[in-house]
Amino acid sequence: MDWKGFGPIPWPPRSPDLSPLDFFLWGYIKNIVYAEKIKNIQHLQERITSAIENVTRDMIQKMSQETEFRLDVSRATNGAHIEMY
């Protein structure tokens, strides 16, 4: 990823629009984990482990592309508030 040109806009602290963990990964993991009722802590741990093991290289690459797109939008709008869908 080429980071040239991103310098003038400070990274907003804890921005969910720019954090791949917030805009993708946690939601994906939660959807899989809670697709069935959790019986106990061990079951929860198993569901989390299984969900994480199912994250593919392709998913990570798409998440990286989406992050780059979101950074481009942020740069183009000079860091203004935007709605991402």
Secondary structure as GFF3:
##gff-version 3
##sequence-region A 1 85
A	DSSP	alpha_helix	20	20	.	.	.	ID=ss1
A	DSSP	pi_helix	21	25	.	.	.	ID=ss2
A	DSSP	alpha_helix	26	33	.	.	.	ID=ss3
A	DSSP	alpha_helix	41	53	.	.	.	ID=ss4
A	DSSP	alpha_helix	57	76	.	.	.	ID=ss5
###
